[in-house]
Amino acid sequence: MAAESAFWVAEPGRGEIRPALLSEPRAGEVLVRTTRSAISRGTETLVFRGGVPVDQYDVMRAPFQEGDFPGPLKYGYLNVGVVEQGPPDLLGRTVFCLHPHQTAYVVPATAVTVVPDGVPPERAVLAGTAETAVNALWDAAPLLGDRVAVVGAGMVGCCVARLLAGIPGTRVTLVDTDAARAVTAKALGVAFAHPDEARGGCDLVVHASATAAGLQTSIDLLGPEGEVVDLSWYGDTRVELSLGGAFHAGRLSIRSSQVGSVAPARRARRSPADRLALALDLLKDPAFDALLTGVSPFHELPEVMAGLADGTLPALCHGITYDEGK
């Protein structure tokens, strides 16, 4: 058994690097050495703070999670590495896996997806986020020429906005309280607005801010019979809305979207593997580099996660680099 290292949430608000023992890969398994991982800021900082409700412990488990909520646990799902042992067709290939932050790991070969040529490892870590965006748009079913707002310019919101921008005739506005996100919106090829300045009358609003204020803004931006598709995960935070205005008279709708299963509109014809492969292929677009806003070495992950959780470290997608033996 080889000794590696992994990041664990030791208890809510505190992380640490712990040893990870690996067994030799068996038939049908691969040994992957991580080259880059990334922090899914919304979900991972919520997990880090201990904000997962007790009744969601089973639902919120990551594919290769160890331990249980609220901790100690090993959590994460944006990992890119190189296959060091495994089937000949995978040896030496760069792959994406929904695995926590760890220097190396052994998983079934079916759990990794080859990163296509033209997608660098630092961008490939966005595959899980892009997959969420793909699923959201399968749920939302935007139409040509739609007026769409995306409320919340985090990783998921930005991915959704970029994909929407590729639909001919669509007017897409990224809405956020942080004026600095205007630069990101420009790089993604969409308009930007502060919530107080965003234009209403939208056919569709995709909400990804994980705040009650953002969801209320999303409702308020709809035109008659418009729909909000809510991607936010609120954890144990209560959400209160004002529905006494145009909500009923305008026949407005709010619908959730969640990446845990393929959207019903495509479930009969697409598998989760198909969805992830599509997400990786879409990441050939260099515009997604606008989401890569910081990088730190693996051994600094406990401090980085704490900084992201308390807001002292601003970032969209914060990457983690790995050196053998660290």
NUVEX-129679 format. One record per residue (C-alpha): residue number from 1; residue in three letters; x, y, z. Coordinates in steps of 0.1 Angstrom, whole numbers, plus 2048, in hexadecimal, padded with zeros to 3 digits. Example, Ala and Ser with C-alpha at 12.3 -4.5 7.8 and 13.67 -1.06 7.14 Angstrom:
2
(1 "ALA" (87B 7D3 84E)) (2 "SER" (889 7F5 847)) 
//
This chain:
326
(1 "MET" (800 800 800)) (2 "ALA" (80D 823 7F7)) (3 "ALA" (80A 841 80D)) (4 "GLU" (7FB 860 7FE)) (5 "SER" (7EA 87F 80C)) (6 "ALA" (7C6 88C 80C)) (7 "PHE" (7B4 8AB 819)) (8 "TRP" (79A 8A4 834)) (9 "VAL" (781 8BA 846)) (10 "ALA" (78B 8B1 869)) (11 "GLU" (76D 8C3 878)) (12 "PRO" (757 8E0 86C)) (13 "GLY" (76E 8FE 865)) (14 "ARG" (78F 8EA 867)) (15 "GLY" (7A1 8D6 84C)) (16 "GLU" (7C1 8C2 84D)) (17 "ILE" (7D7 8AD 837)) (18 "ARG" (7D6 888 840)) (19 "PRO" (7E8 869 833)) (20 "ALA" (7D6 854 819)) (21 "LEU" (7DF 82F 814)) (22 "LEU" (7DA 821 7F1)) (23 "SER" (7D7 7FD 7E8)) (24 "GLU" (7E4 7EF 7C7)) (25 "PRO" (7CB 7F4 7AB)) (26 "ARG" (7B8 7D4 7A2)) (27 "ALA" (7AB 7CA 780)) (28 "GLY" (793 7E5 774)) (29 "GLU" (7A3 800 78B)) (30 "VAL" (7BA 81D 784)) (31 "LEU" (7D4 82F 799)) (32 "VAL" (7D2 854 793)) (33 "ARG" (7EC 86D 79E)) (34 "THR" (7DC 88F 7A2)) (35 "THR" (7EA 8AD 78F)) (36 "ARG" (7CF 8C6 797)) (37 "SER" (7AF 8C8 7AB)) (38 "ALA" (797 8E5 7B2)) (39 "ILE" (780 8F1 7CD)) (40 "SER" (75B 8F2 7C5)) (41 "ARG" (757 911 7DB)) (42 "GLY" (732 910 7E2)) (43 "THR" (72D 8EC 7EC)) (44 "GLU" (750 8E5 7FA)) (45 "THR" (750 904 811)) (46 "LEU" (72D 8FB 81D)) (47 "VAL" (73A 8D8 825)) (48 "PHE" (759 8E7 835)) (49 "ARG" (743 8FD 84C)) (50 "GLY" (72E 8E0 856)) (51 "GLY" (70F 8EE 844)) (52 "VAL" (700 8CE 836)) (53 "PRO" (6DE 8C6 845)) (54 "VAL" (6DC 8A5 857)) (55 "ASP" (6C0 899 840)) (56 "GLN" (6D7 89F 822)) (57 "TYR" (6F5 88B 82E)) (58 "ASP" (6EF 86E 817)) (59 "VAL" (6E5 883 7F9)) (60 "MET" (704 89A 7FC)) (61 "ARG" (71E 87E 7FD)) (62 "ALA" (739 883 7E3)) (63 "PRO" (741 864 7CD)) (64 "PHE" (762 85B 7DF)) (65 "GLN" (75B 86C 800)) (66 "GLU" (76A 85D 81F)) (67 "GLY" (75B 864 842)) (68 "ASP" (73A 874 849)) (69 "PHE" (72B 896 84D)) (70 "PRO" (732 8AD 85F)) (71 "GLY" (755 89D 863)) (72 "PRO" (76F 890 862)) (73 "LEU" (76A 88A 83D)) (74 "LYS" (77D 88C 81C)) (75 "TYR" (768 89F 803)) (76 "GLY" (76D 8AE 7E0)) (77 "TYR" (766 8A5 7BC)) (78 "LEU" (77B 8BA 7A4)) (79 "ASN" (79A 8A5 79D)) (80 "VAL" (7B1 8A1 77F)) (81 "GLY" (7CF 88A 77E)) (82 "VAL" (7E3 872 769)) (83 "VAL" (7DD 84C 769)) (84 "GLU" (7FD 83A 776)) (85 "GLN" (7EF 817 777)) (86 "GLY" (7D1 807 766)) (87 "PRO" (7C4 7FB 745)) (88 "PRO" (7DC 802 727)) (89 "ASP" (7C4 81A 716)) (90 "LEU" (7C4 831 735)) (91 "LEU" (7E9 82F 73F)) (92 "GLY" (7F9 852 73D)) (93 "ARG" (7D8 862 735)) (94 "THR" (7CC 882 746)) (95 "VAL" (7AA 87B 756)) (96 "PHE" (78F 88C 76A)) (97 "CYS" (780 87C 789)) (98 "LEU" (766 886 7A3)) (99 "HIS" (77F 880 7BF)) (100 "PRO" (789 894 7DE)) (101 "HIS" (7AA 8A7 7E1)) (102 "GLN" (7C4 88C 7E3)) (103 "THR" (7E7 887 7D5)) (104 "ALA" (7DF 866 7C5)) (105 "TYR" (7C2 84D 7C7)) (106 "VAL" (7B5 82C 7BA)) (107 "VAL" (792 82A 7AA)) (108 "PRO" (77F 815 791)) (109 "ALA" (78A 81D 76E)) (110 "THR" (765 826 766)) (111 "ALA" (768 842 77F)) (112 "VAL" (780 856 76A)) (113 "THR" (77A 869 74A)) (114 "VAL" (796 871 731)) (115 "VAL" (79C 896 72E)) (116 "PRO" (79B 89E 708)) (117 "ASP" (7B7 8AF 6F5)) (118 "GLY" (7B4 8D4 6F7)) (119 "VAL" (7A9 8D5 71B)) (120 "PRO" (7C6 8DD 733)) (121 "PRO" (7C5 8CD 755)) (122 "GLU" (7C0 8EF 767)) (123 "ARG" (7A0 8F4 753)) (124 "ALA" (795 8CF 754)) (125 "VAL" (78E 8D2 779)) (126 "LEU" (76F 8E6 76F)) (127 "ALA" (760 8C7 761)) (128 "GLY" (74A 8C0 77F)) (129 "THR" (73D 8E4 77E)) (130 "ALA" (738 8E4 759)) (131 "GLU" (725 8C3 75D)) (132 "THR" (70E 8D5 776)) (133 "ALA" (708 8F0 75C)) (134 "VAL" (700 8D7 741)) (135 "ASN" (6E7 8C6 757)) (136 "ALA" (6D8 8E8 760)) (137 "LEU" (6D3 8F2 73C)) (138 "TRP" (6C3 8D0 734)) (139 "ASP" (6AB 8D8 750)) (140 "ALA" (6A5 8FC 746)) (141 "ALA" (6A2 8F6 720)) (142 "PRO" (6AA 91A 715)) (143 "LEU" (69D 924 6F2)) (144 "LEU" (6AC 938 6D6)) (145 "GLY" (6A9 95D 6DD)) (146 "ASP" (6A1 959 702)) (147 "ARG" (6A8 975 71A)) (148 "VAL" (6BB 964 736)) (149 "ALA" (6CA 96F 757)) (150 "VAL" (6E2 95B 76C)) (151 "VAL" (6E2 966 790)) (152 "GLY" (701 95E 7A2)) (153 "ALA" (723 961 791)) (154 "GLY" (734 944 7A3)) (155 "MET" (743 925 792)) (156 "VAL" (722 916 788)) (157 "GLY" (711 937 77E)) (158 "CYS" (72F 940 768)) (159 "CYS" (72F 91E 757)) (160 "VAL" (70A 921 750)) (161 "ALA" (70D 944 742)) (162 "ARG" (729 939 72A)) (163 "LEU" (715 91C 71D)) (164 "LEU" (6F6 932 719)) (165 "ALA" (70A 94B 705)) (166 "GLY" (70F 931 6EA)) (167 "ILE" (6E9 92F 6E2)) (168 "PRO" (6E2 946 6C4)) (169 "GLY" (6CE 965 6CB)) (170 "THR" (6CF 961 6F1)) (171 "ARG" (6D4 980 707)) (172 "VAL" (6E6 974 726)) (173 "THR" (6ED 989 744)) (174 "LEU" (703 97E 762)) (175 "VAL" (6F5 98E 782)) (176 "ASP" (70A 992 7A1)) (177 "THR" (70F 9AA 7BE)) (178 "ASP" (735 9A9 7B8)) (179 "ALA" (73D 9C3 79E)) (180 "ALA" (75F 9B2 798)) (181 "ARG" (74C 996 787)) (182 "ALA" (745 9AD 76A)) (183 "VAL" (768 9A5 75D)) (184 "THR" (760 980 75F)) (185 "ALA" (73F 985 74C)) (186 "LYS" (751 997 730)) (187 "ALA" (76A 97B 72D)) (188 "LEU" (74C 963 72B)) (189 "GLY" (73C 977 710)) (190 "VAL" (71D 981 723)) (191 "ALA" (70F 9A2 732)) (192 "PHE" (712 9AA 757)) (193 "ALA" (6FB 9BC 76F)) (194 "HIS" (6F8 9C3 794)) (195 "PRO" (6D7 9B5 7A2)) (196 "ASP" (6C9 9D9 7A5)) (197 "GLU" (6D1 9E0 781)) (198 "ALA" (6C7 9BF 770)) (199 "ARG" (6AC 9C1 755)) (200 "GLY" (68C 9AD 75C)) (201 "GLY" (675 99C 744)) (202 "CYS" (68B 97D 742)) (203 "ASP" (67E 95D 732)) (204 "LEU" (695 949 749)) (205 "VAL" (6AA 94F 767)) (206 "VAL" (6C4 937 774)) (207 "HIS" (6CC 93C 799)) (208 "ALA" (6ED 932 7A7)) (209 "SER" (6F5 94A 7C3)) (210 "ALA" (6EA 934 7E0)) (211 "THR" (6DA 951 7F1)) (212 "ALA" (6B6 95B 7F8)) (213 "ALA" (6BC 97E 7EA)) (214 "GLY" (6C9 96E 7CA)) (215 "LEU" (6AB 958 7C6)) (216 "GLN" (694 975 7CD)) (217 "THR" (6A6 989 7B2)) (218 "SER" (6A2 96C 79A)) (219 "ILE" (67C 96C 79F)) (220 "ASP" (67A 992 79B)) (221 "LEU" (68D 990 77A)) (222 "LEU" (674 979 769)) (223 "GLY" (65B 984 74F)) (224 "PRO" (637 975 74F)) (225 "GLU" (637 94F 750)) (226 "GLY" (65D 94F 753)) (227 "GLU" (671 935 767)) (228 "VAL" (68D 934 781)) (229 "VAL" (6A3 915 780)) (230 "ASP" (6B4 914 7A2)) (231 "LEU" (6D6 903 7A4)) (232 "SER" (6DF 910 7C6)) (233 "TRP" (6E6 8F9 7E4)) (234 "TYR" (6DC 90B 804)) (235 "GLY" (6E7 8F1 81D)) (236 "ASP" (6D7 8F9 83F)) (237 "THR" (6CF 91E 836)) (238 "ARG" (6AB 927 836)) (239 "VAL" (69D 939 817)) (240 "GLU" (681 953 81A)) (241 "LEU" (671 961 7FB)) (242 "SER" (657 97C 7F3)) (243 "LEU" (63D 96D 7DC)) (244 "GLY" (622 987 7E0)) (245 "GLY" (62B 99B 7C1)) (246 "ALA" (62A 98E 79D)) (247 "PHE" (632 96A 7A6)) (248 "HIS" (60E 95E 7A3)) (249 "ALA" (600 977 78B)) (250 "GLY" (61D 971 774)) (251 "ARG" (61A 94C 777)) (252 "LEU" (63F 94A 780)) (253 "SER" (651 929 787)) (254 "ILE" (66F 91E 79D)) (255 "ARG" (67F 8FC 795)) (256 "SER" (69D 8EB 7A4)) (257 "SER" (6BA 8DB 790)) (258 "GLN" (6D3 8C3 7A0)) (259 "VAL" (6F0 8B1 790)) (260 "GLY" (6EC 891 7A5)) (261 "SER" (6D8 881 788)) (262 "VAL" (6D5 889 763)) (263 "ALA" (6BA 8A2 75B)) (264 "PRO" (699 891 753)) (265 "ALA" (699 8A1 730)) (266 "ARG" (6B8 88C 727)) (267 "ARG" (6B7 86F 740)) (268 "ALA" (6AB 855 727)) (269 "ARG" (6C6 85D 70E)) (270 "ARG" (6E4 86A 722)) (271 "SER" (6F8 859 73E)) (272 "PRO" (70C 86C 759)) (273 "ALA" (72B 862 746)) (274 "ASP" (71D 871 725)) (275 "ARG" (716 891 738)) (276 "LEU" (739 893 747)) (277 "ALA" (749 88C 726)) (278 "LEU" (735 8A8 716)) (279 "ALA" (73F 8C0 732)) (280 "LEU" (764 8B8 72C)) (281 "ASP" (760 8BE 707)) (282 "LEU" (750 8E0 70D)) (283 "LEU" (76E 8EA 722)) (284 "LYS" (783 8EC 701)) (285 "ASP" (775 910 702)) (286 "PRO" (791 926 711)) (287 "ALA" (777 93F 71D)) (288 "PHE" (773 928 73C)) (289 "ASP" (796 933 747)) (290 "ALA" (785 952 755)) (291 "LEU" (779 93C 772)) (292 "LEU" (79C 932 77C)) (293 "THR" (7A4 94D 796)) (294 "GLY" (7BE 93F 7AD)) (295 "VAL" (7D5 922 7B5)) (296 "SER" (7E6 914 7D4)) (297 "PRO" (7FB 8F5 7DC)) (298 "PHE" (7EB 8D7 7EB)) (299 "HIS" (7FB 8DA 80D)) (300 "GLU" (7EA 8FC 812)) (301 "LEU" (7C7 8EE 80D)) (302 "PRO" (7BC 8F1 831)) (303 "GLU" (7C4 916 832)) (304 "VAL" (7B6 91C 80F)) (305 "MET" (795 90B 817)) (306 "ALA" (791 91F 837)) (307 "GLY" (798 93F 823)) (308 "LEU" (77E 936 809)) (309 "ALA" (764 92D 824)) (310 "ASP" (768 94E 837)) (311 "GLY" (76B 964 818)) (312 "THR" (78E 970 81E)) (313 "LEU" (79A 95F 7FF)) (314 "PRO" (786 96A 7E1)) (315 "ALA" (784 952 7C4)) (316 "LEU" (76E 942 7AA)) (317 "CYS" (780 921 7A3)) (318 "HIS" (79F 91D 7BA)) (319 "GLY" (7B6 903 7AD)) (320 "ILE" (7CD 8EC 7C1)) (321 "THR" (7EF 8E0 7B3)) (322 "TYR" (801 8C0 7BD)) (323 "ASP" (825 8B5 7BF)) (324 "GLU" (82E 890 7C4)) (325 "GLY" (833 888 7E9)) (326 "LYS" (822 8A8 7F6)) 
//
